[in-house]
Amino acid sequence: MISEDDENVRLIEESETEGEKKKGMVLPFEPHSITFDNVVYSVDMPQEIKDQGSTDDRLVLLKGVSGAFRPGVLTALMGVSGAGKTTLMDVLAGRKTGGYIDGDIKISGYPKKQETFARISGYCEQNDIHSPYITVYESLVSSVWLRLPQDVDKNKRKVGSPKSFLHKIG
């Protein structure tokens, strides 16, 4: 349980609308870089592929992938459908529990330890259910509305919620 006295957690007041104030919690944030070098991810060869004549024991899904994500730098991971973008992100995030991962993954220069990484990171999975016809802001508004309790006044739902949500999570 986190208390208000905890020196690592500060309670702040932020103005959402004129005259209305809301308390929020700001957790400490320390930016980290992620570097990865020659990452290879493979799984046991599916029987269906072996039945077609493959003699390999493993199916390689990522081969020799290297790169870096730096704090404060927007990085785009691009490629055609099936290129391995989601697989790479799942490997880096530690979400792949089966298969074989080789290569060098570091967090701010230190070898990645999943237990520590899970405590200091967040990962938003690919989600294709958002409408392509609305803006990012409208998507956030919709998400906030769905997550708020039903007893929250409709006017409070509309005023500044996505902005304050983004401010709170950094």
C-alpha positions in Angstrom: 0.0 0.0 0.0 1.3 3.4 -0.9 0.9 6.2 1.7 0.8 9.9 1.1 4.0 10.1 3.2 6.0 7.9 0.8 8.7 10.2 -0.5 8.6 8.5 -3.9 5.0 9.4 -4.5 3.6 12.9 -4.6 0.0 14.0 -4.7 -0.6 16.9 -6.9 -3.6 19.1 -7.7 -4.2 19.9 -11.3 -6.8 22.2 -12.7 -9.1 20.4 -15.1 -11.6 23.2 -15.6 -12.1 26.7 -14.2 -12.6 26.4 -10.4 -12.6 22.6 -10.4 -9.6 20.8 -9.0 -8.8 17.1 -8.9 -6.1 15.2 -7.0 -3.9 12.8 -8.9 -0.9 10.7 -8.1 2.4 11.2 -9.9 4.8 8.3 -9.7 8.5 8.8 -10.2 9.7 8.3 -13.8 13.2 7.5 -14.9 13.7 7.2 -18.7 15.6 4.2 -20.0 16.9 3.1 -23.3 16.4 -0.4 -24.9 19.0 -1.8 -27.2 18.9 -5.1 -28.9 21.6 -6.7 -31.1 21.3 -9.8 -33.3 18.0 -11.0 -31.8 16.9 -14.3 -33.0 13.5 -15.9 -32.1 12.5 -19.4 -33.1 9.9 -22.0 -32.2 9.8 -25.7 -32.6 9.0 -26.6 -36.2 5.2 -27.2 -36.5 4.3 -30.7 -37.5 2.4 -29.5 -40.5 5.6 -28.0 -42.0 7.6 -31.2 -41.2 4.9 -33.2 -43.0 5.6 -31.0 -46.1 9.2 -32.2 -46.1 11.1 -29.7 -43.9 14.0 -31.3 -42.0 14.7 -28.3 -39.7 14.0 -28.6 -36.0 13.1 -24.9 -35.6 11.1 -22.3 -37.4 13.0 -18.9 -37.2 10.6 -16.0 -36.9 13.2 -13.3 -36.2 16.7 -13.5 -37.5 19.5 -11.0 -36.6 17.4 -8.1 -35.6 19.2 -5.1 -34.1 18.0 -1.6 -33.0 17.4 0.8 -30.2 14.6 2.7 -28.5 16.0 5.9 -26.9 14.1 8.1 -24.3 12.6 11.2 -25.8 13.0 10.0 -29.4 10.1 8.9 -31.4 10.9 5.6 -33.1 8.8 4.0 -35.8 8.9 0.2 -36.3 7.7 -0.4 -39.8 7.3 -3.3 -42.1 4.8 -5.2 -44.3 2.2 -7.4 -42.7 3.9 -10.5 -41.3 7.3 -9.0 -41.2 7.7 -9.6 -37.4 7.0 -6.2 -35.9 4.6 -7.5 -33.2 6.8 -10.6 -32.7 9.8 -8.4 -32.0 7.9 -6.2 -29.6 6.6 -9.3 -27.8 10.1 -10.7 -27.5 11.5 -7.4 -26.2 8.6 -7.0 -23.7 9.1 -10.6 -22.4 5.7 -11.7 -23.6 6.9 -14.7 -25.5 7.1 -17.5 -23.0 7.6 -20.3 -25.5 10.2 -20.7 -28.2 13.9 -19.8 -28.1 15.4 -16.2 -27.8 19.0 -15.5 -28.6 20.8 -12.2 -28.9 21.6 -9.3 -26.7 18.9 -7.2 -25.1 19.9 -4.4 -22.7 18.1 -1.8 -20.7 20.2 1.4 -20.3 23.3 -0.6 -21.0 22.5 -3.5 -18.5 21.4 -7.0 -19.5 17.6 -7.2 -19.4 16.2 -9.1 -16.4 12.5 -9.7 -17.0 11.5 -9.4 -13.3 13.0 -5.9 -13.2 11.8 -4.9 -16.6 8.2 -5.9 -15.8 8.3 -3.5 -12.8 9.6 -0.5 -14.8 7.8 -0.8 -18.1 4.4 -0.8 -19.7 3.3 -2.4 -22.9 0.2 -1.6 -25.0 -0.5 -4.4 -27.4 -1.6 -3.9 -31.0 -5.3 -3.5 -31.0 -7.1 -3.1 -34.2 -10.6 -2.5 -32.8 -10.3 1.3 -32.9 -12.2 3.1 -35.7 -10.1 4.4 -38.5 -12.6 7.3 -38.9 -11.9 9.0 -35.5 -8.9 10.9 -34.2 -6.6 9.7 -31.5 -8.2 12.2 -29.1 -11.7 10.8 -29.9 -10.3 7.3 -29.3 -9.0 8.4 -25.9 -12.3 10.0 -25.0 -14.1 6.8 -25.9 -11.7 4.7 -23.8 -12.0 7.0 -20.8 -15.8 7.0 -21.0 -15.8 3.2 -21.0 -13.5 3.0 -18.0 -15.2 5.5 -15.8 -17.8 4.3 -13.3 -21.4 4.8 -14.5 -22.2 7.2 -11.6 -19.8 9.8 -12.9 -21.7 12.9 -14.1 -21.9 13.2 -17.9 -20.4 16.7 -17.8 -17.3 15.5 -15.9 -16.9 12.7 -18.5 -16.6 15.3 -21.3 -14.3 17.9 -19.7 -10.6 17.3 -20.0 -10.6 13.6 -19.2 -8.2 12.4 -21.9 -5.9 15.4 -21.2 -5.7 14.7 -17.5 -5.4 11.0 -18.2 -2.4 11.6 -20.4 -0.9 14.0 -17.9 -1.2 11.5 -15.1 0.5 8.7 -17.0 3.2 10.9 -18.4 
